[in-house]
Amino acid sequence: MSDVYIPGVQSRFNSDKLIEDLMKVERIPKERAEKNIENLQNEKGYWQEVGRRISTLRESARALFSFQNPFGERQAISADESVISASATREASEQELNFTVKQTAQADRFLSRPLDEKHRIESGTYTFSVGEDEISFTFRGGTLKEFADALNRRGRDKISASIFTVEPGTKSLLIESKVQGSANRLGFSADARQMAIDLGMAEAGNDSRRTIAVNESTVRKNSREESGEVIVKDGVVEAQAGASVSIPFSLAVAPGSPLVLKFETATKVKSDDEIAVPQPPPGPSVPSSGAVSYGGIVVENDPSNAPLPQWTPPPLPERHDSLSVLRLSFSDGTTAALPAIGDSGDFTSRQINLGDFAGGKTITALSIENDNTHRDISLRNIEALDPTAITGGLKPLNAVSTAQDAILAMEGIEMRRPSNIIDDIIPGVTVTLRGVSDRPVNLKIQPDREAVKESLISLVGNYNRLMTELNVLTRSDPRIIDEISYLSTEEKDEMKKRQNVFSSDSTLNQFKNRLLQAATASYPTSEERNLAMLAQIGIGTNLRSSSGGYDPSRLRGYLEIDEKALDAALETRMSAVKELFGNDTTGDALIDTGVAFTLDAAAKPFVEIGGLISLKTGTIDSRISQDQRRIESMERQLAAKEVDLRIQYGRMEGAYSRMEQMSSSLDNFSQRNNNGR
């Protein structure tokens, strides 16, 4: 049975297929242009990937000789992190120091007695102080929690309150200062004072603070041979080199007393040129011998002469340096030396526990025995006080901790700080005190060798990744990809698509050779021949050559690392290793040679603004734009061509339909004529 043809619905000659077949032929140039654009875009992506690899290598190289290079990084290593830890900046110098932490800094923390859970705080004005800062607020009365919340809202990072269940069925109020140091005592005044007493947090006590006056009437110069001058002015006593001076006062110290003696000291160290040198005696005064005059003529007598014996100056005193210059005298005739004070041109606050030196005795004087020949000692602001007493004449009954300064000794020199975080002892080093130790703890400031090692490993890794990319793009050997162990199967398949696409590009081959030369060349260092190449610090292209036979993968320019050799070089030759990667040989403070410098110089023409990579991608963009314009023009031509074909085929089918209609009409006419006969 033949197909049924419906005019206007179905083409008798299958015109659509014929037109589509014809258009496929017409579209071939357009499809070629589209394929070319795809290839160009892939090529652009390959160049961009090469550019990224080069930029990454350049950044790794520049990091090794720039101002912030890892060779200048420092790290602090403590022998006991539970006692003292530290962090170091680039400004720190290599050194080893011993610290003894005698006391860590603390803040006041006062706890009430166990209170009924429903205990209420009366309304009133509550004023607290932390050092010189004051926090005051009006409380309308309420529970312990409501009072704690009100105090916390106004504490301003200075004071806080917490509620604890010390015993079942009770609550205890903890009020604590947030600032460490003996100068930041927690004080109670106004209604807060009575509240502290009512809650069993503190009790009324006497203020034991006593100021020791320093003036002409209270300072006594002790007689001694070759005694230096003593100057008393404006509350400061200065005992110059060789002087001995005492400040009498009477203070009984009970056994186990918490009393402390606070004072400030300053020193002035003199050079040899500042020491007064004895001059020869002037000799006797000889009167004039007189003269006679006659007739206007004056005749003078010969001057008298008193010859002096040859003068021999006394020898300069042998230099003597000591910082143990302070002593306490007691009523029983004994004395006790106080800890060494330390040199400081500015007045430095110091504090000693009197119970450690005068327990059970009565102090009669504080003395300066300045046996130094080149150092003057100054003393001021002397006072004795009970550090457990707080502002307002209160004494805490249940102190969780008491405000105190940190006390530490560095190489035997004792110092105090109001915080456990100290950044003014060693330049570039911040020390954190964590615990007390009766033994010195060693703190070592050294180069951060791990940071240097990580930077070198990063450089080698980026170098090898770039070399792999260059080998894949410029060579056809399939083993290049098979040798890459860190790639997945999918990544290897993707890499095979771009293998050998730039084999004819001479710039990449030349660049690859420059990289290899940079990694294998020798460079000037302070160690000269002993350290002039990467291989001498455990980085090379064929470090394992003696361990096996021929291995083509070792001939492709990849770098290897011998960690043991690298660690040894960083441990013993850090300066020379730094020079190997970047060195100033002309003295102009500019790096002009080294592995990293050479790698940076080789990479710069490729990735700088207007460099080779941007020129390559720019050229590709221009070609893509040209092909896109051609495609747009061809699309317009193809659309017009398709319309023209459809018109022509439509006309053909229309003509054919008319011919069929005419043929049918003629057949009908002939049939009617035959029937009429």
Secondary structure, 3 states (H helix, E strand, C coil): CCCCCCCCCCCCCCHHHHHHHHHHHHHHHHHHHHHHHHHHHHHHHHHHHHHHHHHHHHHHHHCCCCCCCHHHCEEEEECCCCCEEEEECCCCCCEEEEEEEEECCECCEEECCCEECCCEECCEEEEEEECCEEEEEEECCEEHHHHHHHHHHHCCCCEEEEEECCCCCEEEEEEEECCCCCCCCEEEEEHHHHHHHHCCCEEECCCCCEEECCCCCCCEECCCCCCCCEEEECCEEEECCCCEEEEEEEEEECCCCCCEEEEEEEEEECCHHHCCCCCCCCCCCCCCCCEEEECCEEEECCCCCCCCCCCCCCCCCCCCCCCCCEEEEECCCCEEECCCCCCCCCCEEEEEEHHHHHCCEEEEEEEEECCCCCEEEEEEEEEEECCCCECCCEEECCEEECCECEEEEECCEEEEECCCEEEEEECCEEEEECCCCCCCEEEEEEECHHHHHHHHHHHHHHHHHHHHHHHHHHCCCCHHHHCCCCCCHHHHHHHHCCCCCCCCCHHHHHHHHHHHHHHHCCCCCCCHHHCCCHHHHCEECCCCHHHCCCCHHHHCCCCEECHHHHHHHHHHCHHHHHHHHCECCCCCCCCCECHHHHHHHHHHHHHCCCCHHHHHHHHHHHHHHHHHHHHHHHHHHHHHHHHHHHHHHHHHHHHHHHHHHHHHHHHHHHHHHHHHC
